[in-house]
Amino acid sequence: MSASNPEQDSTGLPRVSAIVLAWGAEPLLRRSVEALLHSAKVDVDVVLVDNGCTTDDVTHLREVPGVSVVGHGENVGFSAGCNLGVEASTGEYVALINGDAVVEPTTLARLVEELADPSIGIAAGAVRLADEPELLNSSGNEVHVLGLSWIGGFRQRETRTEPTETAGAMGACLVTRRTHWDRLGGFDPHYFAYHEDADLSLRTWRVGLRVVNVPDAVALHRYEFSRNSFKFYLVERNRVMFVVTLWGARSLVLLGPPLLALELAMLALATKDGWLRDKLRGYRWLWQHRRHLRHRRAQLQAERTVADRIWMRVLTDRLDTPLINPPGTPVFNAAMSAYWRLVRRWV
């Protein structure tokens, strides 16, 4: 149906506020917003966050009924931008949709339908490649016991007919209840970008709720796998922040040896590939923000209601992605799998 005034609740349909970030010059942004507003079986409004848009798209979309604009044109990062959008939203449900993703008419309704099950905290869409829609971009994100995270099912064909549990929901297309978002406090803005969706997902598992990926809730995503020094800096910095705040003390001790080995391997890789300065910059940031890390760790350990040995079952001990395949991966996987089988009983 067409979007209605978010202040009205006369349709009897679930009210969904879709948060979309406008950053740079995104050719799919207008289509993304228009597709959301034409969603079926839900009452949708779009909160568009001007996160550094460099075209006239925000000016144009500001005039579209059902769209409200927040932000001041500064790139505050994906994490803080989403927080800003959710704060301004009014829906019973919150949808995070990338500005380069276009949902099908029934996608939001299917995700809301899954959330009718009180055991589910986050319902994520099956994200497909926009230029090859028969292939998946993500069927749910994988999260490794050492904190690495990547998209699952990349470039595979969809074979599922029912929702499947997943460690991580891809932030390009997910829906959660506003109450659940508020319970967890949204994203930590310190992530800026990368790992924030894994953080929200694992925190969902840690409070006893499930994360599912829904194969018939489809979004087409203009996906580009980029490699640049700023991304390396964020991904590696955030991985460390992710692990030291979410993993319990015993888990950190038991996983200490492979975590140290991974750090040494990453340092060697950074040296080889020319981004050592960015890796070291990440360490410097972590040290400078050690108070925040201590505070956040205390917060996240206090909110956990499920023991590590239970929620960590959703993690994988194998690095298995075509996007990243460094030399020695088979040896790493064999050693890590054997080690995890040995120590997980004591987590």
C-alpha positions as CSV (number, residue, x, y, z in Angstrom):
1,M,0.0,0.0,0.0
2,S,1.1,3.6,-0.3
3,A,2.7,5.2,2.7
4,S,0.5,7.0,5.3
5,N,1.2,9.7,7.8
6,P,3.4,8.0,10.5
7,E,1.3,9.9,13.2
8,Q,-1.8,8.1,12.1
9,D,-2.6,4.5,13.0
10,S,-6.0,4.0,11.3
11,T,-5.0,1.3,8.8
12,G,-4.8,-1.6,11.2
13,L,-1.6,-2.7,9.5
14,P,1.8,-3.1,11.2
15,R,3.6,0.2,11.3
16,V,7.2,0.0,10.0
17,S,9.7,2.9,10.0
18,A,12.4,2.2,7.3
19,I,15.7,3.8,8.0
20,V,17.7,4.6,4.9
21,L,21.1,6.4,4.8
22,A,21.8,8.8,2.0
23,W,25.6,8.8,1.4
24,G,27.6,10.0,-1.5
25,A,26.1,9.6,-5.0
26,E,23.9,6.5,-4.9
27,P,22.1,5.8,-8.2
28,L,19.6,3.4,-6.5
29,L,18.6,5.7,-3.7
30,R,15.4,7.0,-5.2
31,R,14.3,3.5,-6.3
32,S,15.1,2.2,-2.8
33,V,12.9,4.7,-1.1
34,E,10.1,4.4,-3.7
35,A,10.1,0.6,-3.3
36,L,9.8,0.9,0.5
37,L,6.8,3.3,0.2
38,H,5.0,0.8,-2.1
39,S,5.4,-2.1,0.3
40,A,2.3,-4.2,0.7
41,K,0.5,-5.3,3.9
42,V,2.4,-2.8,6.1
43,D,2.1,0.9,6.8
44,V,5.5,2.3,6.0
45,D,7.2,5.6,6.5
46,V,10.8,6.3,5.5
47,V,13.3,8.1,7.7
48,L,16.0,9.3,5.3
49,V,19.3,10.2,7.0
50,D,21.4,12.7,5.1
51,N,24.8,11.1,5.9
52,G,26.8,13.1,3.3
53,C,24.7,12.8,0.2
54,T,26.4,14.6,-2.7
55,T,23.5,14.7,-5.1
56,D,20.0,16.4,-5.1
57,D,18.4,13.2,-4.0
58,V,17.7,14.3,-0.4
59,T,16.2,17.5,-1.7
60,H,13.9,15.6,-4.0
61,L,12.9,12.9,-1.6
62,R,12.2,15.4,1.2
63,E,9.1,16.4,-0.8
64,V,7.8,12.9,-1.1
65,P,4.8,12.0,1.2
66,G,5.8,9.5,3.8
67,V,9.5,10.6,3.9
68,S,11.1,12.6,6.7
69,V,14.7,13.7,6.5
70,V,17.1,13.9,9.5
71,G,20.9,14.6,9.6
72,H,23.0,17.5,8.6
73,G,24.8,16.2,5.6
74,E,27.8,14.9,7.5
75,N,28.9,11.3,7.3
76,V,28.7,10.2,10.9
77,G,29.0,6.5,9.9
78,F,26.5,3.7,9.3
79,S,26.2,3.0,13.0
80,A,25.5,6.5,14.2
81,G,23.4,7.3,11.1
82,C,21.1,4.4,11.8
83,N,20.8,5.4,15.5
84,L,19.8,8.9,14.4
85,G,17.2,7.5,12.0
86,V,15.7,5.2,14.6
87,E,15.6,7.9,17.2
88,A,13.4,10.0,14.8
89,S,11.1,7.0,13.9
90,T,7.6,6.3,15.1
91,G,6.9,2.8,13.9
92,E,6.3,-0.3,16.0
93,Y,8.9,-2.0,13.8
94,V,12.3,-0.7,12.6
95,A,13.7,-1.7,9.2
96,L,17.3,-1.0,8.2
97,I,17.5,-0.8,4.5
98,N,20.6,0.2,2.5
99,G,20.2,3.1,0.1
100,D,21.6,0.8,-2.6
101,A,19.1,-2.0,-1.9
102,V,15.6,-2.3,-3.5
103,V,13.0,-4.4,-1.6
104,E,10.3,-6.4,-3.2
105,P,6.7,-5.3,-2.4
106,T,6.2,-8.1,0.2
107,T,9.6,-8.1,1.8
108,L,8.8,-5.9,4.8
109,A,5.6,-7.8,5.5
110,R,7.3,-11.1,5.4
111,L,9.9,-10.0,7.9
112,V,7.3,-8.5,10.2
113,E,5.3,-11.8,9.9
114,E,8.4,-13.7,11.2
115,L,8.6,-11.3,14.1
116,A,5.2,-12.5,15.3
117,D,7.1,-15.4,16.8
118,P,8.2,-14.0,20.2
119,S,11.4,-16.1,20.1
120,I,12.7,-14.1,17.1
121,G,14.5,-10.8,17.7
122,I,15.7,-10.0,14.2
123,A,14.4,-11.0,10.8
124,A,16.7,-10.4,7.9
125,G,16.0,-10.5,4.2
126,A,17.6,-12.7,1.6
127,V,19.8,-10.1,-0.1
128,R,20.4,-10.8,-3.8
129,L,22.9,-9.2,-6.3
130,A,21.1,-6.4,-8.2
131,D,23.0,-7.2,-11.4
132,E,22.5,-10.9,-11.1
133,P,19.3,-11.4,-9.1
134,E,19.3,-15.1,-9.5
135,L,22.4,-15.1,-7.2
136,L,22.5,-14.4,-3.4
137,N,24.5,-11.6,-1.9
138,S,23.8,-12.9,1.5
139,S,21.7,-15.6,3.1
140,G,22.8,-14.5,6.5
141,N,26.2,-13.5,7.8
142,E,28.7,-15.9,9.3
143,V,30.5,-15.0,12.5
144,H,33.7,-16.8,13.4
145,V,34.7,-17.7,17.0
146,L,37.7,-15.4,16.6
147,G,35.4,-12.5,15.6
148,L,35.8,-12.5,11.8
149,S,32.5,-11.9,10.0
150,W,31.5,-12.3,6.4
151,I,28.4,-12.7,4.2
152,G,27.1,-16.2,3.8
153,G,25.9,-17.8,0.7
154,F,27.6,-15.3,-1.6
155,R,26.9,-15.9,-5.3
156,Q,24.9,-19.1,-4.5
157,R,21.4,-19.8,-5.8
158,E,18.6,-19.8,-3.4
159,T,17.5,-23.3,-2.5
160,R,15.7,-22.7,0.8
161,T,12.0,-22.7,1.2
162,E,11.8,-21.8,4.9
163,P,13.5,-19.2,7.2
164,T,16.9,-20.4,8.6
165,E,18.7,-19.3,11.7
166,T,21.8,-17.3,11.2
167,A,24.5,-15.9,13.4
168,G,24.4,-12.5,11.9
169,A,21.8,-10.4,10.1
170,M,23.1,-8.3,7.2
171,G,22.5,-4.6,7.9
172,A,21.4,-4.0,4.3
173,C,18.0,-5.5,5.0
174,L,16.6,-6.4,8.4
175,V,13.6,-5.7,10.6
176,T,13.3,-5.7,14.4
177,R,10.8,-4.5,16.9
178,R,11.4,-1.0,18.2
179,T,11.2,-2.4,21.7
180,H,14.1,-4.8,21.0
181,W,16.2,-2.1,19.4
182,D,15.7,0.1,22.4
183,R,16.4,-2.8,24.8
184,L,19.8,-3.2,23.2
185,G,20.4,0.5,22.7
186,G,20.9,0.2,19.0
187,F,24.4,0.3,17.5
188,D,27.5,1.4,19.3
189,P,28.4,4.5,17.2
190,H,32.1,3.9,17.8
191,Y,31.9,1.1,15.2
192,F,31.3,3.7,12.5
193,A,30.9,1.0,9.9
194,Y,31.5,-2.8,9.8
195,H,30.7,-5.4,12.6
196,E,27.8,-3.3,14.0
197,D,25.2,-5.7,12.5
198,A,27.2,-8.7,13.9
199,D,27.2,-7.0,17.3
200,L,23.5,-6.4,17.3
201,S,22.9,-9.9,16.1
202,L,25.0,-11.7,18.7
203,R,23.6,-9.5,21.4
204,T,20.2,-10.7,20.3
205,W,21.3,-14.4,20.7
206,R,22.8,-13.5,24.0
207,V,19.5,-12.3,25.4
208,G,17.7,-15.5,24.4
209,L,16.2,-14.4,21.0
210,R,16.9,-15.8,17.6
211,V,18.1,-14.2,14.4
212,V,16.6,-15.6,11.2
213,N,17.0,-15.1,7.5
214,V,13.9,-15.3,5.3
215,P,14.4,-16.6,1.8
216,D,11.2,-15.1,0.3
217,A,11.9,-11.6,1.8
218,V,14.1,-10.4,-1.1
219,A,16.1,-7.2,-1.5
220,L,18.3,-6.5,-4.6
221,H,21.6,-5.0,-3.5
222,R,24.1,-3.1,-5.7
223,Y,27.0,-4.8,-3.9
224,E,30.6,-3.9,-4.4
225,F,33.4,-5.7,-2.4
226,S,35.9,-2.9,-1.8
227,R,39.4,-3.1,-0.6
228,N,41.0,0.1,0.8
229,S,43.1,1.2,3.7
230,F,40.2,2.8,5.6
231,K,38.1,-0.3,5.4
232,F,41.0,-2.5,6.6
233,Y,41.5,-0.1,9.5
234,L,37.8,-0.3,10.5
235,V,37.3,-4.0,10.0
236,E,40.3,-5.0,12.0
237,R,39.8,-2.4,14.7
238,N,36.1,-3.3,15.0
239,R,36.8,-7.0,15.1
240,V,39.0,-6.6,18.2
241,M,36.4,-4.3,19.9
242,F,33.7,-6.8,19.0
243,V,35.5,-9.7,20.6
244,V,36.7,-8.0,23.8
245,T,33.3,-6.6,24.6
246,L,31.0,-9.6,23.8
247,W,33.0,-12.7,24.6
248,G,32.9,-13.8,28.2
249,A,36.1,-13.9,30.3
250,R,36.5,-17.6,30.2
251,S,35.9,-17.6,26.4
252,L,38.7,-15.0,26.0
253,V,41.1,-17.0,28.1
254,L,40.4,-20.3,26.2
255,L,40.5,-18.6,22.8
256,G,43.6,-16.6,23.8
257,P,46.2,-18.6,21.9
258,P,44.3,-18.6,18.5
259,L,43.3,-15.0,19.0
260,L,47.0,-14.1,19.5
261,A,48.0,-16.2,16.5
262,L,45.3,-14.4,14.4
263,E,46.7,-11.0,15.4
264,L,50.2,-12.0,14.4
265,A,48.9,-13.4,11.1
266,M,47.0,-10.1,10.4
267,L,50.1,-8.1,11.2
268,A,52.1,-10.2,8.7
269,L,49.3,-9.8,6.1
270,A,49.1,-6.1,6.7
271,T,52.9,-5.8,6.2
272,K,52.8,-7.8,3.1
273,D,49.8,-6.0,1.5
274,G,50.8,-2.5,2.5
275,W,48.2,-1.6,5.2
276,L,50.4,-2.1,8.3
277,R,50.0,1.6,9.2
278,D,46.2,1.1,9.3
279,K,46.4,-2.0,11.5
280,L,48.7,-0.1,13.9
281,R,46.3,2.9,13.8
282,G,43.5,0.5,14.9
283,Y,45.6,-0.5,18.0
284,R,46.2,3.1,18.8
285,W,42.4,3.9,18.6
286,L,41.6,0.9,20.9
287,W,44.1,2.1,23.5
288,Q,42.8,5.7,23.3
289,H,39.2,4.4,23.8
290,R,40.0,1.8,26.5
291,R,37.6,3.5,28.9
292,H,34.8,3.1,26.5
293,L,35.7,-0.5,25.9
294,R,35.7,-1.2,29.6
295,H,32.4,0.5,30.1
296,R,30.8,-1.3,27.1
297,R,32.2,-4.7,28.1
298,A,30.6,-4.2,31.6
299,Q,27.3,-3.2,29.9
300,L,27.2,-6.1,27.5
301,Q,28.3,-8.7,30.0
302,A,25.5,-7.5,32.4
303,E,22.8,-7.7,29.7
304,R,23.6,-11.3,28.7
305,T,21.1,-13.9,29.9
306,V,22.4,-16.9,27.9
307,A,25.7,-18.5,28.7
308,D,28.6,-18.4,26.2
309,R,28.5,-22.1,25.8
310,I,25.0,-21.8,24.5
311,W,25.0,-18.7,22.3
312,M,28.4,-19.5,20.8
313,R,26.9,-22.5,19.1
314,V,25.8,-20.2,16.3
315,L,29.5,-19.3,15.5
316,T,31.6,-21.1,13.0
317,D,35.2,-22.3,13.5
318,R,35.9,-22.3,9.7
319,L,36.9,-19.4,7.4
320,D,34.8,-20.2,4.4
321,T,34.2,-17.3,2.0
322,P,35.2,-16.7,-1.6
323,L,35.8,-13.0,-0.8
324,I,38.8,-13.7,1.5
325,N,41.0,-16.7,0.9
326,P,44.5,-16.1,2.2
327,P,47.3,-18.6,1.8
328,G,47.1,-21.3,4.5
329,T,43.4,-21.2,4.9
330,P,42.9,-25.0,4.9
331,V,45.6,-25.4,7.6
332,F,44.1,-22.6,9.6
333,N,40.6,-24.2,9.4
334,A,41.8,-27.7,10.4
335,A,43.8,-26.3,13.4
336,M,41.0,-24.0,14.5
337,S,38.3,-26.7,14.2
338,A,40.4,-29.1,16.3
339,Y,41.2,-26.5,18.9
340,W,37.6,-25.4,19.2
341,R,36.4,-28.9,19.6
342,L,38.9,-29.3,22.4
343,V,38.1,-26.2,24.4
344,R,34.4,-25.4,23.8
345,R,33.3,-27.8,26.5
346,W,34.8,-25.5,29.1
347,V,33.4,-22.2,27.7
